[in-house]
C-alpha cells in the first residue's frame, strides 16, 4: 500500500515540472516572435514599407517569414526557419532562396515564381524544397512584392509553411 502512495506522490510532483516546460517553451517562442517583429519593423521603417495589407504581425506567429531584396538576396528570415529547414537565419542571410532547391524541385513552378517576381505580382505556390540535411519537404509559399510609400517595390516577402500541414 505504501508503494502506491509514493507512486502517486511522484506522479503528482511531476505535473508542475511538465507544466513549467510548456510555459518555458511558450515564453521562448514569444521572445522569438517579438525579436522577429523588431527586425522586420526595423527593415520596414528603413525602407518606408506600405505593409498594411500584408498582416506581418499576425502571420509571423504561425508561418516562416522570409524577406529578400530586389536581387532576391535574403535579408531576413524568422526564427521558425530553423524548424522548417534546419538552417538558421545567419546561415541563409545574403543567399537566395535557391539554397532550398534540389533535384526534385519543379522547374515549372520555379519559372512561375520567377515570372510573378518579375511582374511584381503576388503568388501562391507549393514547391518541393530541401532541408539542410538534404531531406525534401513540400512548402506552400505566399509571396508578395513590398512597396514603399512612393509606390516602388523595395523587397519581396514570402510567408511559408509546410504544405502537408497547411
C-alpha angles and dihedrals in degrees: 000000000000090000091059093052093051090049089052091048091050091050093048092050093052096058097073090050091054090047090051090052091054091047091049092051091048092050091049090050090051090050090051092050091048091050090048092050090049091053093046092047090052092053090043092053093044092055098031095237121197092217102154096118096043097073091208094165092057097040098046089068094063107020140053110255121205123181123193132185122237090278088056092247110149111248097169139017124177121239091257088072089084095057092047101041109012090240123115120223090252091058094055104035110118092018127102125245085257084090087079096052127099146160098305097040105126111247091202092058090046090053090050090051092049090050092051091050092047090049090044094231130135118260140186118204140158114222137174107246132175132237124225089262091056097254115136123234133182111245127196109207127193106189129187137177111238116223126205122222089271089062094251124130109247102165145357124237128200126195107202137185139163104280092217092061096037 
